[in-house]
């Protein structure tokens, strides 16, 4: 492999690992949302790299645009849930979510 390909793969994997680390090490709901977004950006980078390697630029562009739309929807819904949790508990700490009812 060429050195630039290796660098792109390492960078994408580091972004994904950073997102998952943020997910696992925080108790704040907004930081969890940010961790999901960071991990998804790393996946998007890997997908763009795979499209570059295969030469399927059009297909990868369609996938990336679809992924970006899904990321935005997930972020907006999660932010709405976070706002409601803050209104209910006066905190975004996920350990304090004991008052939830079905």
FENKA-V698540 format. One record per residue. N is the residue number from 1. RES is the residue in one small letter. NEAR is the number of other ideal C-beta (glycine too) atoms within 10 Angstrom. Layout:
((N:RES:NEAR) (N:RES:NEAR))
This chain:
((1:x:9) (2:x:7) (3:x:7) (4:x:8) (5:x:12) (6:x:10) (7:x:11) (8:x:18) (9:x:14) (10:x:10) (11:x:14) (12:x:20) (13:x:13) (14:x:11) (15:x:19) (16:x:18) (17:x:13) (18:x:15) (19:x:20) (20:x:15) (21:x:13) (22:x:19) (23:x:16) (24:x:9) (25:x:9) (26:x:15) (27:x:12) (28:x:15) (29:x:20) (30:x:14) (31:x:15) (32:x:18) (33:x:21) (34:x:16) (35:x:20) (36:x:18) (37:x:16) (38:x:18) (39:x:19) (40:x:19) (41:x:18) (42:x:19) (43:x:16) (44:x:18) (45:x:18) (46:x:17) (47:x:16) (48:x:17) (49:x:16) (50:x:13) (51:x:18) (52:x:13) (53:x:12) (54:x:10) (55:x:9) (56:x:13) (57:x:11) (58:x:9) (59:x:11) (60:x:19) (61:x:13) (62:x:12) (63:x:16) (64:x:16) (65:x:10) (66:x:10) (67:x:15) (68:x:13) (69:x:10) (70:x:11) (71:x:16) (72:x:11) (73:x:10) (74:x:14) (75:x:15) (76:x:11) (77:x:11) (78:x:16) (79:x:13) (80:x:10) (81:x:12) (82:x:16) (83:x:13) (84:x:10) (85:x:19) (86:x:14) (87:x:8) (88:x:12) (89:x:15) (90:x:9) (91:x:14) (92:x:18) (93:x:14) (94:x:14) (95:x:7) (96:x:13) (97:x:13) (98:x:6) (99:x:8) (100:x:8) (101:x:3) (102:x:2))
